[in-house]
Amino acid sequence: MQLSIAQVDIPQSNSMMEAFYHTAKYRYLYQKPIQNLQALTLRFQELVHEYNFIKPHYALGIYTPNEVYIGADPNVGFP
């Protein structure tokens, strides 16, 4: 693990990770007790799958990160 500090000249450099951590904590980790390392691993696998393949992101318009990665235009739907 490496400490990362937001860059001064890029105001949103840390906000995306903060949003990800918020989602991870409140939708996956705090919902019910985690019994062991296997359960924790499974929860993170579910989180990463939903975050990358299922949940559209506001910053990407109507697309998921995977759709943008494979070539969808994130600017569609924006004025």
C-alpha positions, 0 to 999 in steps of 0.5 A: 500500500502506498500513501497518495496525496492529492496534487495541488494543481489538480483539484479532483485528483483524490475525489474519484478514489474517495467516491470509490472508498465511500461506495466500498464501505457503505455498500459492501463492508458495513452491510453485514459482518465479515466472518473471514478473509474469504468473505472479505475477498468475495465482497471486494470481488463483487464490488469491483465487478459491479463498479466496472461492469454494472454501475454507470458512472456520472462522470462517464455519462451513461456508461460503465468504466468497462464500456468506456474502456472498450470504446464507448463515447463518454461524451454522448448525452452531454450538451 
